[in-house]
Amino acid sequence: MDAMPDHVILGAGTIGSNVATILAARGETVRIVTRGGSGPEHPLIDRVAADASDAARLTELSRGAKAIYHCANPASYTSWHRLLPPLQTAAIAAAQANDAVLANTGSLYAYGPQPGGRMNEHTPLAATGRKGLLRKRNWEQSLAAGIRTVEARGSDFIGRDATGFYAMILEPALRKGGTAWVTGHLDMPHTFTYNRDMANALVTLAADDRAWGRAWHVPSPPAITIRDLAARYAAAYGKPPIRLIQLPRFLMRTAGTVLPIAREIAEMDYQYYAPFHMDATETAETFGLTATELDVAIRDQVDAAPAK
């Protein structure tokens, strides 16, 4: 694709790829920027290998774009503080130079632990942990830049190609018919967000001036316990329910004294040891967005890696 793109996407992970396919299906031209030039194949999708944290290069690649979607997210928590700030700065610079809307893929980290574990679109950003404060600063940086910007916030992702609870914990146990060791309370309700719903929300919000200048929650299925979620995945997989063992909470914290990744995981464990409800009522009512049914999202993810 030689012409200037309608949209530029940073990252080709589970969200960036879904945003790209949604836009391309609408006949929009898309450019995905990743270090390796990855992304879905489509005649309207241009995959470019470049460093998205290079503000000058990203600005050049974004010429003519109506919107820039920041969907890049380092795979490891331990690299967040090194990689995320320059990505955010470059995305803002590219949006400023090209008068493009900047749509950020957000999370619930910036809220920190909340009374009763309930969060809506107006919950104060009260994070005290490193990663939550980083997410808060990134969003505040976008707001302070004088650009048209919006942030879509979702909870832990499920759906095709999503990494997280299923891919890391449940699927290996289902494949082997073994036991899943869980770092979290098995019977606390927790909101999960379908990755396709997040992508659809980003596209919708970026195009609607009513959305700009604030954050919105992605409509998601009602919160569900880990135990119930695991049972639904097993049913979709065609396997009997697997055995779940709840690891002692102190275990990851103790490991964190010597393992950086364990320390980063332990920092966020409040999300799984207390109720964790994300309310997206205002987003749903304002933009007519609805959550995909949980079992549909689960089936989508399971079908991507069929039983063996």
Wavefront OBJ file of the C-alpha trace (Angstrom):
o trace
v 0.000 0.000 0.000
v 1.800 3.142 -1.251
v -0.881 5.721 -0.407
v -1.141 7.361 2.990
v -3.168 5.207 5.386
v -6.495 6.150 6.953
v -5.385 4.590 10.235
v -2.101 3.699 11.938
v -1.879 1.010 14.606
v 0.979 0.477 17.041
v 1.297 -3.215 17.796
v -0.048 -6.371 16.198
v -1.037 -8.284 19.299
v -4.518 -9.421 20.197
v -5.951 -5.871 20.178
v -3.985 -4.275 17.355
v -4.707 -7.146 14.987
v -8.424 -7.031 15.769
v -8.545 -3.265 15.249
v -6.829 -3.714 11.888
v -9.218 -6.404 10.668
v -12.289 -4.430 11.778
v -11.113 -1.329 9.913
v -10.059 -3.236 6.801
v -13.429 -4.997 6.678
v -14.996 -1.535 6.482
v -12.840 -0.647 3.490
v -10.434 1.571 5.464
v -6.700 1.531 4.750
v -4.538 0.529 7.699
v -0.851 0.605 8.533
v 0.423 -1.582 11.373
v 3.783 -0.634 12.876
v 5.744 -3.301 14.735
v 9.420 -4.100 15.156
v 9.119 -7.235 13.046
v 6.547 -6.116 10.489
v 3.928 -8.575 11.737
v 0.150 -8.371 11.599
v -2.840 -9.838 9.770
v -2.634 -10.235 5.999
v -5.156 -8.180 4.022
v -4.962 -6.065 0.853
v -5.851 -2.952 2.859
v -3.366 -3.620 5.676
v 0.217 -2.389 5.267
v 2.623 -4.040 7.701
v 5.716 -1.955 8.418
v 8.778 -3.005 10.406
v 9.843 0.027 12.431
v 10.506 1.189 15.968
v 7.226 2.808 17.044
v 8.998 4.571 19.910
v 10.963 6.623 17.341
v 8.787 9.736 17.241
v 10.171 11.041 13.944
v 9.721 7.717 12.174
v 6.223 7.178 13.564
v 5.235 10.703 12.574
v 6.389 9.998 9.035
v 4.495 6.699 8.890
v 1.336 8.398 10.176
v 1.089 11.089 7.488
v -2.526 11.508 6.420
v -3.929 9.226 9.124
v -7.250 10.113 10.719
v -6.492 8.101 13.839
v -3.575 6.440 15.597
v -4.351 3.439 17.795
v -1.851 2.738 20.559
v -2.235 -1.018 20.997
v 1.398 -1.863 21.730
v 2.000 -3.600 25.039
v 5.309 -5.215 26.056
v 4.845 -8.906 26.755
v 6.673 -8.839 30.077
v 5.786 -6.675 33.059
v 9.496 -6.257 33.750
v 9.978 -4.205 30.572
v 6.991 -1.866 30.976
v 8.857 1.015 32.600
v 11.556 0.930 29.965
v 9.390 0.527 26.852
v 5.977 2.098 27.474
v 6.951 5.752 28.138
v 8.787 6.265 24.814
v 5.948 4.560 22.945
v 3.426 6.922 24.514
v 5.585 9.969 23.795
v 6.026 8.937 20.159
v 2.312 8.256 19.686
v 1.434 11.690 21.074
v 4.032 13.380 18.863
v 2.694 11.613 15.761
v -0.886 12.585 16.632
v 0.132 16.208 17.189
v 2.081 16.470 13.939
v -0.659 14.890 11.845
v -3.754 16.246 13.623
v -4.872 12.666 14.205
v -6.996 11.250 16.985
v -4.973 9.155 19.452
v -6.934 6.157 20.755
v -5.234 4.465 23.697
v -5.738 0.865 24.752
v -6.146 1.199 28.496
v -6.663 -1.105 31.456
v -8.055 -0.887 34.977
v -4.614 -0.720 36.576
v -4.718 3.058 37.040
v -7.642 2.779 39.475
v -5.763 0.678 41.988
v -7.730 -1.319 44.588
v -11.234 0.103 44.997
v -13.780 -0.304 47.832
v -15.978 -3.234 46.961
v -13.902 -3.799 43.837
v -16.277 -1.756 41.672
v -15.145 0.659 38.960
v -17.097 2.822 36.535
v -15.999 5.465 34.045
v -15.731 8.108 36.794
v -13.799 6.137 39.407
v -10.763 8.183 40.571
v -7.348 7.049 39.389
v -5.945 5.999 42.754
v -3.223 3.518 41.870
v -0.223 3.261 44.182
v 1.637 0.422 42.447
v 4.311 0.957 39.813
v 2.334 -0.326 36.845
v -0.874 1.431 37.826
v 0.962 4.731 38.242
v 2.599 4.235 34.859
v -0.773 3.730 33.188
v -2.104 6.805 34.972
v 0.838 8.955 33.824
v 0.515 7.780 30.225
v -3.150 8.770 30.083
v -2.536 12.109 31.783
v 0.257 12.769 29.287
v -2.197 12.262 26.425
v -4.737 14.609 28.009
v -2.125 17.310 28.614
v -0.843 17.230 25.036
v -3.690 19.263 23.542
v -4.659 16.543 21.069
v -7.915 14.759 20.347
v -7.535 11.636 22.401
v -9.571 8.893 24.020
v -8.868 5.799 26.090
v -10.813 2.535 26.087
v -10.374 0.552 29.299
v -11.041 -3.139 29.631
v -10.315 -5.895 32.099
v -8.325 -9.095 31.493
v -8.703 -10.196 27.891
v -10.278 -13.398 26.662
v -10.896 -14.412 23.061
v -8.914 -15.664 20.087
v -5.155 -15.249 20.543
v -5.546 -13.504 23.898
v -2.756 -14.185 26.349
v -3.583 -14.410 30.013
v -5.483 -16.685 32.345
v -6.677 -19.255 29.810
v -3.571 -19.440 27.653
v -1.138 -19.509 30.555
v -2.999 -21.544 33.183
v -6.100 -23.336 31.940
v -5.196 -24.525 28.454
v -2.021 -26.424 29.474
v -3.997 -28.247 32.155
v -6.881 -29.006 29.780
v -4.526 -30.422 27.162
v -2.906 -32.766 29.678
v -5.993 -33.455 31.771
v -4.015 -32.198 34.738
v -4.223 -29.616 37.499
v -4.208 -25.839 37.163
v -2.358 -23.931 39.855
v -4.033 -20.556 40.322
v -2.584 -17.395 41.871
v -5.896 -15.946 42.943
v -9.064 -16.709 44.893
v -11.121 -19.303 43.050
v -14.475 -17.900 44.119
v -14.132 -14.138 43.726
v -16.078 -12.502 40.863
v -13.854 -10.950 38.208
v -14.679 -9.106 34.980
v -13.160 -10.391 31.740
v -13.235 -8.439 28.468
v -13.529 -9.988 25.011
v -10.624 -8.715 22.940
v -12.844 -8.184 19.901
v -15.122 -5.958 21.995
v -12.103 -3.884 23.046
v -11.047 -3.453 19.418
v -14.574 -2.504 18.362
v -14.775 0.040 21.184
v -11.478 1.634 20.144
v -12.658 2.024 16.550
v -16.028 3.427 17.667
v -14.589 5.881 20.187
v -11.850 7.153 17.893
v -14.438 8.132 15.290
v -16.910 9.866 17.622
v -16.098 13.358 18.917
v -18.368 12.768 21.923
v -15.783 10.294 23.194
v -12.695 12.486 22.993
v -10.996 13.893 26.047
v -11.892 11.133 28.478
v -11.784 7.408 29.153
v -14.561 4.870 28.609
v -15.072 1.284 29.711
v -15.539 -1.541 27.237
v -18.892 -3.319 27.740
v -18.032 -6.765 29.097
v -19.933 -9.816 30.369
v -20.907 -9.916 34.058
v -18.097 -10.799 36.436
v -17.496 -14.517 36.925
v -15.432 -16.551 39.373
v -12.280 -18.349 38.292
v -13.924 -21.650 39.189
v -16.930 -20.976 36.973
v -14.781 -19.624 34.154
v -12.616 -22.733 34.190
v -15.703 -24.929 34.018
v -16.973 -23.034 30.970
v -13.643 -23.347 29.215
v -13.580 -27.087 29.929
v -17.075 -27.491 28.484
v -16.109 -25.551 25.350
v -12.962 -27.644 25.062
v -14.941 -30.868 25.314
v -13.126 -31.990 28.448
v -14.271 -32.673 32.015
v -13.602 -29.893 34.525
v -9.977 -29.782 35.580
v -8.754 -29.695 39.155
v -7.969 -26.208 40.429
v -5.595 -25.528 43.299
v -5.401 -22.077 44.825
v -1.799 -21.211 45.609
v -1.094 -19.418 48.905
v -0.988 -15.684 48.332
v 2.334 -15.306 50.116
v 4.023 -17.626 47.628
v 4.319 -15.151 44.761
v 5.245 -12.363 47.144
v 8.000 -14.450 48.639
v 9.262 -15.402 45.191
v 9.230 -11.713 44.323
v 12.092 -11.074 46.700
v 14.387 -12.799 44.204
v 12.420 -12.956 40.918
v 11.474 -9.618 39.302
v 8.555 -11.083 37.311
v 7.063 -12.625 40.471
v 7.310 -9.263 42.199
v 5.494 -7.565 39.302
v 2.721 -10.177 39.332
v 2.299 -9.949 43.105
v 1.832 -6.179 42.825
v -1.362 -6.718 40.841
v -2.763 -9.690 42.760
v -5.409 -7.576 44.517
v -7.449 -7.991 41.324
v -7.854 -11.713 42.017
v -8.221 -11.830 45.802
v -11.235 -9.528 46.053
v -14.276 -8.791 43.877
v -13.306 -7.013 40.642
v -16.271 -5.512 38.780
v -15.990 -3.175 35.799
v -19.147 -1.170 35.048
v -19.456 0.067 31.443
v -23.055 1.270 31.593
v -22.274 4.810 30.448
v -20.276 3.627 27.448
v -22.994 1.197 26.421
v -25.753 3.803 26.692
v -23.794 6.570 24.939
v -22.468 4.625 21.970
v -24.805 1.653 21.717
v -22.018 -0.825 22.355
v -22.848 -4.198 23.892
v -20.790 -7.021 25.333
v -20.392 -10.271 23.443
v -21.772 -13.198 25.439
v -19.097 -14.851 27.556
v -19.539 -18.306 26.058
v -19.146 -16.883 22.543
v -15.825 -15.299 23.539
v -14.715 -18.537 25.189
v -15.621 -20.586 22.127
v -13.703 -18.160 19.926
v -10.584 -18.672 21.999
v -10.898 -22.437 22.310
v -11.566 -22.900 18.600
v -8.281 -21.152 17.822
v -6.457 -23.978 19.577
v -8.637 -27.093 19.090
v -8.394 -30.036 21.425
v -5.725 -32.641 20.733
l 1 2 3 4 5 6 7 8 9 10 11 12 13 14 15 16 17 18 19 20 21 22 23 24 25 26 27 28 29 30 31 32 33 34 35 36 37 38 39 40 41 42 43 44 45 46 47 48 49 50 51 52 53 54 55 56 57 58 59 60 61 62 63 64 65 66 67 68 69 70 71 72 73 74 75 76 77 78 79 80 81 82 83 84 85 86 87 88 89 90 91 92 93 94 95 96 97 98 99 100 101 102 103 104 105 106 107 108 109 110 111 112 113 114 115 116 117 118 119 120 121 122 123 124 125 126 127 128 129 130 131 132 133 134 135 136 137 138 139 140 141 142 143 144 145 146 147 148 149 150 151 152 153 154 155 156 157 158 159 160 161 162 163 164 165 166 167 168 169 170 171 172 173 174 175 176 177 178 179 180 181 182 183 184 185 186 187 188 189 190 191 192 193 194 195 196 197 198 199 200 201 202 203 204 205 206 207 208 209 210 211 212 213 214 215 216 217 218 219 220 221 222 223 224 225 226 227 228 229 230 231 232 233 234 235 236 237 238 239 240 241 242 243 244 245 246 247 248 249 250 251 252 253 254 255 256 257 258 259 260 261 262 263 264 265 266 267 268 269 270 271 272 273 274 275 276 277 278 279 280 281 282 283 284 285 286 287 288 289 290 291 292 293 294 295 296 297 298 299 300 301 302 303 304 305 306 307 308
